[in-house]
Amino acid sequence: NATVALANKSAVVVVFGLHRRSFGCAWPEQRRRLVKPLEALGVKVTVWELAMLPAAGEKVDGVPYERTEGCAFDLCEIVSQDAANAAADAFVARNCGKAGCRVRGHAYGYTASKPRAYNTARQFHSELAVAARIRDAPFDVAIAISEDLVPLGSLTMGDVAAASTPGVVVTSRGWDWGGVTNGFYAATPKTLATVMSAAPRLEELIELETRSGKPLMLQGNYEGVLARHLIQSNLTRAVFERDARFPKIRHSGAVARPGGRAFHFGGDCAAVSSEMRRCVERKGHFRC
C-alpha cells in the first residue's frame, strides 16, 4: 500500500536563504509541519542548512544583521552572500538607469525600480547555489524552505507522492500574485534543482513575462517570472494539500501575517509557535 511504499523512501529538507534570518524561530514549526509528518509516514529524513551570510555591517529587514553560531541540522553549509550580491549588482548595471529598469527594452514591473530588480536578481542567484548542491543528492524527495517561513499546514501522503514524481513541483499558492509562490518547494532533487536554476535565464524570462499581457502591476514580479520559468522548463506545478499563506519572520523581530496584523516577538521563539498555532486553530489554514 501507499504507506509501505513511502517507508522505503528518503527525503532531505533544505533550509535555505539568509542564515538565521528568523533567529531560528521558524525552525520549530518547520520541523513540526515537515519533518515529523515525513517521519510518521516512515520516510527517512535528513535536514540540511544551505544558507548565506550577509556581509559585515549589512542591514537585514532594516536592522543590523546579528550573526549567531551553531548548527542544529545534519549538515550546515554557510557561505558568503557576496556572490549573489555581485550578480544582482551586475543585473542592475545591465538593465537599470536613472529612469528605472528596462530588461531587453521592456519596463521591469510596475515600479521598474532598482531595489526591486536587485532583490529579484539576488533571490534567483541565491537559489542557484542551492540547485547546484541538491541536483545529484541521493534522496527520493527534496523539500526546500526559506529559513524565515512558518508553514501552517503539515505535509501529507499526497504531497510526498506528488513530489516523488519527476517533473512535478509542489508549492504553496498563498502568495502567487499572478504567478507561483516562491520559497517553499517539494520535488525530486533533479526537478527541484531545475526549479531553483532560473538565474542564468533571468533576462529572457522577464522579457517573456513582461510581454505576456498581464496587468502592469503583475508584470515582471518574482512570482510571475518563476511561473514563466516552470512553463519554459516543462514542469508541472502541484499545490500542497494543506496549503497556507505562511507568515514570515523578519530579522527586525516582526512576524508578517497575511490577512492579519504583524506582531513583534522580541526574540521569543516560543511566542511565535504559540501564536501561529492559535491562529490556525482560530481561523483555519487559509486565513492565518
Salt bridges, closest charged atoms under 4 A:
GLU29 OE1 - ARG32 NH1 3.54
GLU29 OE1 - ARG33 NE 3.76
GLU29 OE2 - ARG277 NH2 2.77
GLU39 OE1 - LYS36 NZ 3.92
GLU49 OE2 - HIS19 ND1 2.82
GLU58 OE2 - ARG122 NH1 3.15
ASP61 OD1 - ARG21 NH2 2.53
GLU69 OE2 - ARG67 NE 3.23
GLU77 OE2 - ARG133 NE 3.01
ASP136 OD1 - LYS190 NZ 3.57
ASP148 OD2 - ARG21 NH1 3.31
ASP148 OD2 - ARG250 NH1 3.04
ASP176 OD1 - ARG237 NH2 2.80
GLU203 OE2 - ARG94 NE 2.83
GLU204 OE1 - ARG201 NE 3.59
GLU207 OE1 - ARG104 NH1 3.05
GLU207 OE2 - ARG211 NH1 3.61
GLU209 OE2 - LYS214 NZ 2.55
GLU209 OE1 - ARG228 NE 3.23
ASP243 OD2 - ARG173 NE 3.44
GLU275 OE2 - ARG257 NH1 2.66
GLU275 OE1 - ARG278 NH2 2.62
